[in-house]
Amino acid sequence: MACQEGYPAPSACAKQAHTPDVWWRGLAALLSQCASGLVLFHLAYLTLDALVYLLAPLCFNQAAPVISYPKVQEALPAAMHGGRNYTVWGSSCGWLVFFGCVAMAWPSIGYELLSCLHQSSEALREELSLSAEQACFVCADMLSSSLTNTGLLIMANQCWDSDLMHQAGAKAVAELPQNAMCIEYTGALAKTQMRLLASVAAPVSWKPGGISFHVWVKDS
């Protein structure tokens, strides 16, 4: 994807990961022209089509249909009650973390092992003038994280092996608080105490026609 005039080229690492960081730079430019506090990027105030058009990267095309699904919308207030965090396991260059922070105004945390992807996330966070409280990126093993204050967990588990899938699922079940939700790609929580709330079709870059994202709730 060619960079817009006046914006620097993405890093080699970002290019390799197909990072749409030029869109984030465009969003930063848009936000800089708006009066502080007058613009709220939240699904409650934008139609899905408007949100996807405004925030064009594919991750928004993925996340918006899932988050805006009626059953998910009904469950989110209880899940995020008390200012709980939105956490992404496998945050890559930060796409889904920025979705939670910018579009939903949630305190958002991303865990990523690859330092080059983590550095790209941090660079974009700084360019967007987001604080670490708004969007926190951690270069560490996600299994070392705490989920005790997480209201919504994204498990980007489409490429995880079975052992990691099992460990991640067990940790999520053990640590997520009551009413918390988990969205993942593979149905990995099917044999746990988590309850399947919905399966929502959404586009992905690696499969024409998209896939079903599985949304789980921890009832107790």
C-alpha positions as CSV (number, residue, x, y, z in Angstrom):
1,M,0.0,0.0,0.0
2,A,1.5,3.3,-1.0
3,C,2.0,5.9,1.7
4,Q,0.0,9.1,1.5
5,E,2.0,12.2,0.6
6,G,3.7,13.7,3.6
7,Y,3.7,10.6,5.7
8,P,6.9,8.5,6.3
9,A,7.0,5.0,4.9
10,P,6.2,2.2,7.4
11,S,9.1,0.3,8.9
12,A,10.3,-2.9,7.2
13,C,8.8,-4.9,10.1
14,A,5.4,-3.2,9.6
15,K,5.5,-3.8,5.9
16,Q,6.2,-7.5,6.5
17,A,3.2,-7.7,8.8
18,H,0.9,-5.8,6.4
19,T,0.4,-3.1,9.0
20,P,-2.0,-0.4,7.9
21,D,-0.2,2.2,9.9
22,V,-0.7,4.9,7.2
23,W,-4.4,4.8,8.2
24,W,-3.5,5.5,11.9
25,R,-1.4,8.4,10.8
26,G,-4.4,9.7,8.8
27,L,-6.6,9.2,11.8
28,A,-4.0,11.1,13.9
29,A,-4.1,14.0,11.4
30,L,-7.9,14.0,11.5
31,L,-8.0,14.0,15.3
32,S,-5.5,16.9,15.5
33,Q,-7.9,19.0,13.5
34,C,-10.8,18.4,15.9
35,A,-11.5,20.2,19.1
36,S,-10.6,18.1,22.1
37,G,-13.5,16.4,23.7
38,L,-15.9,17.1,20.8
39,V,-15.2,13.9,18.8
40,L,-16.1,10.5,20.4
41,F,-15.3,7.4,18.3
42,H,-17.8,5.1,19.8
43,L,-20.2,2.6,18.2
44,A,-23.1,4.1,20.2
45,Y,-22.7,7.3,18.2
46,L,-21.7,5.9,14.8
47,T,-23.4,3.5,12.5
48,L,-21.3,0.4,11.7
49,D,-20.9,1.5,8.1
50,A,-19.7,5.0,9.2
51,L,-17.2,3.5,11.6
52,V,-15.8,1.1,9.0
53,Y,-15.6,3.8,6.4
54,L,-13.9,6.2,8.8
55,L,-11.5,3.7,10.3
56,A,-10.6,1.8,7.2
57,P,-8.0,-0.9,8.3
58,L,-9.1,-4.5,8.0
59,C,-8.9,-5.0,11.7
60,F,-11.8,-2.6,12.1
61,N,-13.7,-4.5,9.5
62,Q,-13.1,-7.6,11.6
63,A,-13.8,-6.1,15.0
64,A,-16.7,-3.8,14.4
65,P,-19.2,-6.5,13.3
66,V,-18.4,-8.7,16.3
67,I,-18.5,-5.9,18.9
68,S,-21.7,-4.4,17.4
69,Y,-23.5,-7.8,17.3
70,P,-26.7,-7.4,19.4
71,K,-26.0,-10.2,21.9
72,V,-22.5,-8.9,22.4
73,Q,-23.7,-5.3,22.8
74,E,-26.1,-6.5,25.5
75,A,-23.4,-8.3,27.4
76,L,-20.7,-5.6,27.2
77,P,-21.9,-3.3,30.0
78,A,-21.6,-6.1,32.6
79,A,-18.3,-7.3,31.1
80,M,-16.7,-3.9,31.2
81,H,-18.3,-2.8,34.5
82,G,-16.1,-0.8,36.8
83,G,-13.6,0.3,34.2
84,R,-12.2,-3.1,33.4
85,N,-9.5,-3.5,30.8
86,Y,-9.7,-4.7,27.3
87,T,-6.8,-7.1,26.7
88,V,-5.4,-8.5,23.4
89,W,-3.3,-11.7,23.5
90,G,-1.1,-11.6,20.4
91,S,-1.5,-7.9,19.7
92,S,0.9,-7.9,16.7
93,C,1.4,-4.2,15.6
94,G,-1.4,-3.1,17.8
95,W,-4.4,-3.0,15.4
96,L,-6.9,-4.5,17.8
97,V,-5.6,-2.6,20.8
98,F,-6.1,0.7,18.9
99,F,-9.6,-0.4,18.1
100,G,-10.4,-0.8,21.8
101,C,-8.7,2.5,22.8
102,V,-9.8,4.8,19.9
103,A,-13.1,3.4,18.9
104,M,-14.5,2.2,22.2
105,A,-12.6,4.4,24.7
106,W,-11.6,1.4,26.8
107,P,-8.3,1.1,28.7
108,S,-6.5,-1.3,26.4
109,I,-3.6,-3.6,26.8
110,G,-1.8,-5.7,24.2
111,Y,0.7,-8.6,24.7
112,E,3.2,-9.4,21.9
113,L,6.3,-11.5,22.0
114,L,8.0,-10.1,18.9
115,S,10.0,-7.0,19.7
116,C,9.7,-5.5,16.2
117,L,5.9,-5.6,16.3
118,H,5.9,-4.2,19.9
119,Q,8.1,-1.3,18.8
120,S,5.8,-0.6,15.9
121,S,2.9,-0.5,18.3
122,E,4.7,1.9,20.6
123,A,5.7,4.2,17.8
124,L,2.1,4.5,16.6
125,R,0.9,5.1,20.1
126,E,3.3,7.9,20.6
127,E,2.4,9.4,17.2
128,L,-1.3,9.3,18.1
129,S,-0.5,11.0,21.5
130,L,-2.1,8.2,23.4
131,S,-1.0,7.6,27.0
132,A,0.1,4.2,28.3
133,E,-3.0,4.2,30.4
134,Q,-5.1,4.4,27.2
135,A,-3.1,1.9,25.1
136,C,-0.5,-0.2,26.9
137,F,1.8,-2.5,24.9
138,V,3.7,-5.2,26.7
139,C,6.5,-7.2,25.0
140,A,6.1,-10.4,27.0
141,D,4.6,-13.8,27.2
142,M,0.8,-13.4,27.5
143,L,0.8,-16.3,29.9
144,S,2.6,-14.0,32.4
145,S,-0.2,-11.4,32.3
146,S,-3.0,-11.0,34.8
147,L,-6.6,-11.1,33.7
148,T,-8.2,-10.3,37.0
149,N,-9.3,-6.9,35.8
150,T,-10.0,-7.8,32.2
151,G,-13.6,-7.4,31.0
152,L,-13.0,-8.4,27.4
153,L,-10.1,-10.6,26.2
154,I,-9.2,-11.1,22.5
155,M,-7.3,-14.3,21.9
156,A,-5.7,-14.0,18.4
157,N,-5.3,-17.8,18.4
158,Q,-5.7,-18.6,14.7
159,C,-2.1,-19.9,14.5
160,W,-1.5,-21.2,18.1
161,D,-0.5,-24.9,18.6
162,S,-2.7,-27.1,20.8
163,D,-0.5,-26.9,23.9
164,L,-0.6,-23.1,23.9
165,M,-4.3,-23.1,23.1
166,H,-4.9,-25.3,26.2
167,Q,-2.7,-23.2,28.5
168,A,-4.3,-20.0,27.3
169,G,-7.8,-21.4,27.7
170,A,-7.1,-22.6,31.2
171,K,-5.7,-19.3,32.2
172,A,-8.7,-17.4,30.8
173,V,-11.2,-19.6,32.6
174,A,-9.2,-19.4,35.9
175,E,-8.5,-15.6,36.0
176,L,-11.3,-13.7,34.1
177,P,-13.8,-12.1,36.5
178,Q,-17.5,-12.8,36.5
179,N,-19.3,-11.6,33.4
180,A,-16.1,-11.1,31.5
181,M,-16.0,-12.0,27.8
182,C,-13.5,-13.6,25.4
183,I,-13.5,-13.4,21.6
184,E,-11.4,-15.9,19.7
185,Y,-11.0,-17.5,16.3
186,T,-11.1,-21.3,16.7
187,G,-13.7,-22.4,19.3
188,A,-10.9,-23.2,21.7
189,L,-13.1,-22.7,24.8
190,A,-15.7,-25.1,23.8
191,K,-14.8,-27.7,26.5
192,T,-14.5,-25.2,29.3
193,Q,-16.8,-23.5,31.8
194,M,-17.2,-20.5,29.5
195,R,-20.6,-20.1,27.8
196,L,-20.8,-19.5,24.1
197,L,-22.7,-16.3,23.6
198,A,-22.5,-15.9,19.8
199,S,-20.6,-16.9,16.7
200,V,-20.3,-13.9,14.4
201,A,-19.0,-13.9,10.8
202,A,-16.5,-11.2,9.9
203,P,-13.9,-10.7,7.2
204,V,-10.2,-11.7,7.6
205,S,-7.2,-11.2,5.3
206,W,-6.3,-14.9,5.0
207,K,-9.7,-16.4,4.0
208,P,-12.1,-15.3,1.4
209,G,-15.5,-15.0,2.8
210,G,-14.3,-14.6,6.3
211,I,-14.6,-16.8,9.4
212,S,-16.8,-17.1,12.5
213,F,-15.5,-15.4,15.6
214,H,-16.6,-17.1,18.8
215,V,-17.7,-14.9,21.7
216,W,-17.7,-16.5,25.2
217,V,-18.9,-15.3,28.6
218,K,-17.8,-16.3,32.1
219,D,-21.0,-16.6,34.1
220,S,-19.4,-17.1,37.5
